[in-house]
């Protein structure tokens, strides 16, 4: 038996509005630009006191400065369930929860 289609509308939609996407892209662009400017300054020869120390510090700085990329990646992929999606009225939901014996059912 095949799956029943309950709507012709898409299940997910983009979380950000077009205005918010422009602002987000500007934010990411400014972040990338600032990283570029920083690394142009960082790799100048007068900043190298010793190669071993410089490489260690560069790795630590790169890790710290690249952390926002992880968050930007997932923020750019955010989706939400389409609120205009029409769900069938005859669907039922099963819920399982743990409960302590002394806990009243109102808390559950």
C-alpha positions as CSV (number, residue, x, y, z in Angstrom):
1,X,0.0,0.0,0.0
2,X,1.4,3.4,-1.0
3,X,1.7,6.5,1.2
4,X,-1.3,8.8,1.1
5,X,-0.5,12.4,0.0
6,X,-2.3,14.8,2.3
7,X,-1.5,18.1,0.6
8,X,0.0,19.4,-2.6
9,X,1.9,22.1,-0.7
10,X,5.5,21.7,0.3
11,X,6.2,20.3,3.8
12,X,8.9,22.8,4.7
13,X,9.5,26.5,4.0
14,X,12.4,28.8,4.4
15,X,12.6,30.3,7.9
16,X,13.9,33.7,7.0
17,X,12.0,36.3,5.0
18,X,13.7,37.8,1.9
19,X,14.6,40.9,3.9
20,X,16.2,38.7,6.7
21,X,18.1,36.7,4.1
22,X,19.6,39.8,2.7
23,X,20.7,40.9,6.2
24,X,22.0,37.4,6.9
25,X,24.1,37.4,3.7
26,X,25.4,40.9,4.5
27,X,26.4,39.7,8.0
28,X,28.2,36.6,6.6
29,X,29.9,38.8,3.9
30,X,31.2,41.3,6.6
31,X,32.4,38.3,8.6
32,X,34.3,36.9,5.7
33,X,35.7,40.3,4.7
34,X,36.9,40.9,8.3
35,X,38.6,37.5,8.3
36,X,40.4,38.4,5.1
37,X,41.6,41.7,6.5
38,X,42.7,40.1,9.7
39,X,44.7,37.4,8.0
40,X,46.3,39.9,5.6
41,X,47.5,41.7,8.8
42,X,48.3,38.5,10.7
43,X,50.6,37.0,8.0
44,X,52.8,40.0,7.7
45,X,56.5,39.1,8.3
46,X,57.0,41.3,11.3
47,X,54.5,39.2,13.3
48,X,56.5,36.0,13.0
49,X,58.6,35.7,16.2
50,X,59.3,32.0,15.7
51,X,57.8,29.6,13.2
52,X,56.7,27.0,15.7
53,X,54.9,29.5,17.9
54,X,53.4,31.3,14.9
55,X,52.0,28.1,13.5
56,X,50.5,27.1,16.8
57,X,48.9,30.5,17.3
58,X,47.6,30.6,13.8
59,X,45.9,27.2,14.2
60,X,44.3,28.4,17.5
61,X,43.2,31.6,16.0
62,X,41.8,29.9,12.9
63,X,39.8,27.5,15.0
64,X,38.4,30.3,17.1
65,X,37.6,32.6,14.2
66,X,36.1,29.8,12.1
67,X,33.6,28.7,14.8
68,X,30.9,31.2,13.5
69,X,31.0,29.4,10.2
70,X,29.4,26.3,11.9
71,X,26.5,28.4,13.1
72,X,26.1,30.4,9.9
73,X,25.9,27.1,8.0
74,X,23.0,25.8,10.1
75,X,21.2,29.2,10.3
76,X,21.3,29.3,6.5
77,X,19.6,25.9,6.3
78,X,16.8,26.6,8.8
79,X,13.4,25.4,7.7
80,X,10.0,25.3,9.4
81,X,6.9,23.3,8.8
82,X,4.7,25.0,6.3
83,X,1.9,26.7,8.4
84,X,-0.4,26.6,5.4
85,X,-0.2,22.9,5.2
86,X,-3.5,21.2,5.6
87,X,-3.3,18.1,7.7
88,X,-6.0,15.4,7.8
89,X,-8.4,15.6,10.7
90,X,-8.4,11.9,11.4
91,X,-4.7,11.6,12.3
92,X,-4.0,10.5,15.8
93,X,-0.8,11.0,17.9
94,X,0.7,8.6,20.3
95,X,2.8,9.9,23.2
96,X,5.1,8.0,25.5
97,X,6.5,9.7,28.6
98,X,8.2,8.6,31.8
99,X,6.6,9.3,35.1
100,X,7.6,8.9,38.7
101,X,5.1,7.0,40.9
102,X,4.8,10.0,43.2
103,X,4.3,12.5,40.4
104,X,0.7,13.6,39.8
105,X,-0.8,13.2,36.3
106,X,-1.3,17.0,36.0
107,X,2.5,17.4,35.9
108,X,2.8,14.8,33.1
